Amino acid sequence: MLTVALYEIFKFLSATAASRNIVEGEQLVNSKLITMCGTTELTENTAKIYEVILKTSGIMSDPRLITGEIELLNNEVNIKFMNCNCPTGTSYSCKHIAAIFFYLNRNDIRQLELMSSTDVKCLWKQQKGPSTEKFKPLPWGTFCCFKQTNQHNFSD
């Protein structure tokens, strides 16, 4: 299994285990906000990564897009570059980029879905509904922690 090593993640992001981007990036992965992750090009020595993550500040709005390239050498992964379309993505160390690294730490890079340029343009439109469905607002009464009663007791 070919994955991104944790030391490579921390080195690329110039971060520690307590860094905000690391903590929040791992939370994005654990929350299943990554709706798709694949490669647009996969050779013996390189992989071009494409990832879509739902925005935590606007689940129903357009997602964050992360692209990058990693080098695959002798069962080791070297990160060449990563880019994110979020405001802090220009620093190349945002939580979304951290999230893709954690995803690539848990999943075999050679097993990622290969996506064509046409797929990349069309996939989000196809997956938006199913991806955001689990975040659809529900009435309070549907949650088990709220009891519905019609009785009001105003006396003490």
N, C-alpha and C positions, 0 to 999 in steps of 0.2 A: 504494500500500500504506500503510495507516494503522497505525502502530506507536507504542509508547511510546519516546520519545527517552532516551538514556542520561543526559543532564543532568537530565531530569525525575525519573528514578529516584534519582539521587544527591541531588537537592534534597529530594524527599519523605522519603527515609530519613535525611537529614542524615548522609551517609556519604561515604567516600572509596573509591577502588578497592581499598585494602588493608583496609577494614573487614571484620570477621568476618562480619557478615550478608551482605555483598556476595559475599565469597569462597565462603561455604557455600551461598548461594542459587544462584550460578552452578553449583556442583557438583551441586546437586539437579536442575537442568535437564539438565545434561550426563549425569547418571546415569539419566535417563529415569524419575525417581520421580514425575513428574506424570502421574497416570493419566487425568485429564480436566480440561479447561478449556473453559468456554463462557460464554455470556451467558444470563441469565434474563430480560433485557429489553434490547432494542436499539432506540433511536430515532435520529433524525438527529443529536441533540445529546448523548446519553448512552448509556452501556453499563453494565449491572449485571453484574459478573463473578462467576463461581462456579468454584472450582477445588478439586481433590482431590489431595493429595500424600501418598504413603506415608511413614510415620514411619521415620526412619533408626534409631531406637532399638527399633522393634518392627514390622518389615515386615508381619507377619501380623495385627497389631492394627488397630483402627479408625484411619483416616487423619486427617490434618490437613485442615480445611476452611477455605478462604479465600474471603471475600466482599468485595465492594467496588463502588465506582462511579467511573467516569471520565467526564470531559467531552470531547466530540469537537467541536472548533471549528476550522474552516478548515484541515483537514489537520494539526492539532496536537492532542495529547492532554494534558489536565490531569487529574491524579489528585485526586479529591475525598476519598475515604477508602478504607481497606482494613482488614479485620479478620481475625484468625486465631484458631483455637480452641486454640492452644498456650499454655503458661504465659507465654511472653514476648510473645505476640501482642497483649497489651493495650498494649504500647509502640508498636504500629503500625509496627515496624521489624524484625521477626524475619526469619530466613533464608527462611521460607516465603513471606512477602510479597515479599522480594527476588526469590525464584524466579519468582513470577508475573509480576513486572515484566520479568525477563529473557525469560520465555516470550513476553510481549506485545511485547517488543522484536524478537523473531525471527519473530513471526506476525502476520498482518493481523487486526486486531480485528474488522473487518466480516465476516471469513470464519469466525469462531468459530461453533461449533455453538450454536443457540438451544435452550435447555432449558426445559421447563415446570416448574412446581413439583412435579408428579408425577414427572417425569423425574429431578429432583434427588434425590428420596427413593428412587427405585428403581434408579438407575444404578449406585451403588456396590455394591449387592447383586449386580447382574448382572456387574459388571466386577471384583469382588474376586478371583475365581478366576483369570481370565486375567492380571490385573495382578500378582498375587503369584507366579504360576507360575515366572517367570524367576528368582525368588529362593529357590526350593525347595532345601533342603539336599541335597547329593549326597555319596555315599561318596568318600573320598580317592582310591581307585583309579581313579576316572573322569577325574581330571585328568592331563594329559600330563606334568606335571612330577614325578609320582610313579611310580616303576617298581615293579611288584609282582614280588617274587622269593620263592621258597620256600627258597632256600639261605641258610644262616646260617653265616658264617665267624667263629668265635670265637678263632682262633689269630692271633697277630701275627707 
